Amino acid sequence: MRFEPTRWTLVLKAREQENTREASNALETLCRTYWYPLYAFARKQGHSAHDAQDLAQGFFSYLLEKDLFSSADRTLGKLRTFLLTAFTRYITRERVHAGAQKRGGGRRVESLDEEFDDGERRYKLEPADRVTPEQLYARSWALSLLKVAKKQIAEKEAAAGRAAVFKVLEPFLEQERDPGISYDAIAKHLGMSQEAVRKAVSRLRERYRDAVRDQIASTLREPTEKDIETEMRSLWAALS
C-alpha cells in the first residue's frame, strides 16, 4: 500500500527546497494539532497552567528556530515519541537555564495563542485518577489524532451533501457497540429504512477507520503496514 507523504517528510522536503513558508505552514499545522498532549504532560508533571503554556509555546518556537526535525534521530520514527522525547529534554533545559531568558522569546507560533486559552479548560476535564504524565500524554495524543480524523470525515461528508446525516450518525463512530438510540428512531428521523441506516453507519465507520489509519501513517517517518497496526494498537490501548 502506498501512503501519502508524512508530516515529517513534507517538512523536510520544504526545508530542502528552501521553501520556508511551506515549511513553516507544515510545522504550524503540526503544532496546532499536537500542542495539547504536551501541555497536558507538563501540567501532569506539576507545572502551573501558565508555565505549561509557556513551555509548550517555547518548545514549538524552539523547534522552528533550531530545525530539530532535520536533525532528528531516525530511530525515533514515531512523531509521538520524537515530540515527547524532545519536549522532556526541553523542559530539563529550561530548568537548567531558568531565568536566563524568557521562554519562547524568539519566534512564536501565533496560531497557538487562541488554542492555549482552551487548554486549561480541557485539562480540568481530564480523569483525576493516578495516571502518569506519560500515560496522559499518550491518551491526549490519541484523542487529538481521532479529532483530526473525525474532522476530515465531517468535511468530506459535508462536501458530499451528507452533513445532516453525519451529524446524526456521528455518535456511532467511536463506540464498539451502538449507542442507546435505536436504528428505528434514526431511520424515522432521517426518512430512511433501518437497513439503509445500518449500511450508512457501516460505511461511515469504515471511512473513519481509514482516516484514523491515514493520520497514524502521517505521524510515522517511514510507515509500513506493520508499523501502522502497532501504532493503532497503542492508540486504542491509551484510550482503554
N, C-alpha and C positions, 0 to 999 in steps of 0.2 A: 504494500500500500504506500502511495506517495503522499507525504504530508506537506502542508503549507509551511513556508519559512517560519522558524520560531522567532519569538520576540528577540532573543539574543542575536540570532542570525541577521535580522533586519537592522538592529542597532549597529552591529559590527560592519555590515555591508555599507551602511550610510557613512560610518566613520571612514572606511577605506576609500569611499568616493568623495570624501571631504564635503559631504552634504550635511553641514552642521544643523540646518533647520530640520531636515528629515530625521536626523539622529536625535535631536532634542525632542521632537514630537513623539518619536517612538519611546524614548525614555520617560517622558512626562505621562504618556498613556499608561506605561507600566507603573509609574509611581502612583497615579490616581487609582489604579486597580488594586494595588497591594500595600498601600501605606497602612491600612488599619491593622492587619496582623502584627506589624512591627510596633505600632502604637500600643496595642493590647499587650504585647510581650513586655514592653518597657513598663507599662502600668503594673503588670503582674509581678514584675521584679521589685516593685516598691517605689518606683518613681512617681512623682506627683503628675497630675494631668498636664500642668504647664511644662514640666521638664520632659515628659514623654513626647509632647508635641514638639518641643524644641529639638529633642533627639531625633525624631523621625524626619522633621524638616531638614535639620542639619545633615543627617545621613544622606538623604537624597541629593542635597546640594553637593555633598562630598562625592557622591557617585558621578554627578555631572562634571564636576571640576577635575577629578582625578582619573576619570575614564576607567574605572575599575573593571568594567565589562571586558575591555580589550585585554587586560592583564589577568583575568580570572583564571584560576586553575581549572584545566579542562576536566579534572576528576570530579569537580563539583558540577556535574552535568544537570542537576536539577536547580531551576531558578529558586525554588523554595529553600533549598539547602544553602545555596550561594548567598541569598539575601540575609538569611538568619545568621550565618557564619560571619559575614561582613558587618552586619549590624552589631553583633555581640562584640566584635573587635573594636568597632567604632565607639561603643559605649565605654569600653575599657580605656580607649584612647582619650575620650572626653574626661574621664575620671582623673587620668594622669595629668591632663592639661587643663583641669578645671580652673576657670578664671583667666586663662591665658588669652582667650579671645571669645567673642560671642559666638554661640553655636549658629551655624547657618549664616555666618556673616558675609559669605560671598554670594554667589548666585542662588536665588530662591526659586523653588518650584511654585510659582504663583497660583497655579490651578489647585494646589492643595489647601490653600487658606480656608476656603469655604468648607472643604471636606473635614478639616480639623474641628470646625465648630460643632460637627455632629459626632465626633469621635467619643467624647466622654459620655454622651447620652447612650451610645451603643455599648460602651464598656460597662456601664452600670446595669445593663440588661443581661450581661454575661452570667452564667451559672456561678454561684458563690461557693461551689464545692472545692475540694483540695486538689485542683489541677495545677500542674507546674506551668511556669511561663512558656516552656517549650510545647506543652500539650495545648495550651490556649492559642499559641501561635498556629499550630497545625490545624486546629479547629477553625480559627478565623480565616486562615488561608483557604481551607476547603469551602467555607461559606462564601468568600469573596469570589472564588472561581465559579461556583454554582450560580452566583448572582449574575456574573457576566454572561454565562451560558444561557441563562433564562432570559436575559435582556435581548440577546441575539435572536432567540426564538420568538420573543414577543414582537420584535421589529419585523422579522420575516413574515409572521402571521398577519401583522397589520398591513404590510405591503401587499399581501395576497388577499386582502379584504376580509380576513377572518379574526379581526381584533376582538369583536364581541364574543365569538365562540371561545377564543383563547382565554379571555378573562374568566369565563365560567369554568373552563376545564383546567385552568392553571393549578388549582389545589391538588390535582391528581399527579402532578409531576414528581414530587419529592416524597411520595409515600408508597411503600411496598403494597399496602392494601388500600383499597378505595376509601376515600373519606366517607363520613356518615351520610352525606346526601346521596340519595338513590339515583340510579341511572334514569329511572322513570321520571323523577322530578326534573332532572336536567333535560330530558327529551322533551317534556312538555314545555319547559321554559324556552328552549331553542327551536321548538317546532320540528323536531327530528324524531326518528324512531329510536328505540333503545339500542338496536343493533348498530345504527349509524353512529350513535354516541360512543358505544364501545370501540368501534373501529377508529373513530376520531381520537379517542383517548390513547389507543394503542399506537397510532401513527405519531401523535404528539410526543408520547414517551420515547419512541424510537428516535425522533428528531432531537429530543432533549439529550438523550444518551450520546448521540453523535456529537452534539455541541459540546458536551462535557469532555468527551474524548479529544476533540479538537483543542479545547482550552488547555487540557493537560499536555497535549503534544506541544503546544506553543510555549510551555514552560520548561521543556527539556531541550538540551543543547543539540543532541543528535537522536531524536526519538525513534524507537523501534516499537513494534507491537508488544514485545515483552516488557519493555520499559513503561509503556503506557498502561498496561494491565497492572503492573506492580504499583505504579503511582495511583491508579484508580482504587486499588485495594487500600492503600494508605489513606486516601481521601475519605472513603466510607468508614474506615476504622476510626479516623479522627472525629467523626460525627456520631459514632455509636456510644 
